Amino acid sequence: MNRRTLPALTALATATALLLTACGGESSEADEKIPGAGESSAEASASPSEKADATDRPEMKFPKDFKMTWDVATPSDPDEAAAVNDARNYMEATFHAVTEQDPEDSAYKFYVVPLSQAQQYAKETAEAIVKRGWTVSGELRHSNVQVRKGESKKLITVSFCQNESEAFSKEVKTGKVLKDQGSEKPYYAYTVLMEKSASIEGLWQAKAASATKGAAQCA
């Protein structure tokens, strides 16, 4: 297995573990469910398609040497499609805070329920990397997207795999890409609980997040 997992994401993994443990979010079980999630599921496996809406969303641009790719189809259910799209936006906004070197970046704040665990996770993830003087480069790949409706119509759980094997840290001051550290299991299973916004039409916001390192379904 490729051992070049980026050191920045090793720091990210550590920050994630500490944060989610404190919040009761990390699990060694790959099939962990966030409370409030329903039992029905629909897997998406094709390329994403962007669905335009009238929501005034923050613009996010990444450096040319970093990208986040998603192997995901748009669910037929409108609410599920919107929740998947904004779960993706939430994850991208978290890394936008890293590339912008701003743990208080307004982009991720748009995609979270205010003062939620998901907001805390995004902020502390960015802080953990930025404080080391690092940013990110390469490619973060996402796949195996699944959707579960909650008991409430306002809650939808989105889960997916993240593969870090082709992503690396980069020193901000020198521009040096660090490829000398790695992990036997450079992949995570993420679960994000999305809540329908009561004030912004078409927007779903992250309320809680959990991660499982080295989950079998993501290998």
Beta strands, then each sheet from edge to edge (+ up, - down):
strand 1: 42-44
strand 2: 66-70
strand 3: 134-149
strand 4: 155-171
strand 5: 177-178
strand 6: 187-196
strand 7: 204-213
sheet 1: 1+ 3- 2-
sheet 2: 1+ 3- 4+ 5-
sheet 3: 1+ 3- 4+ 6- 7+
end
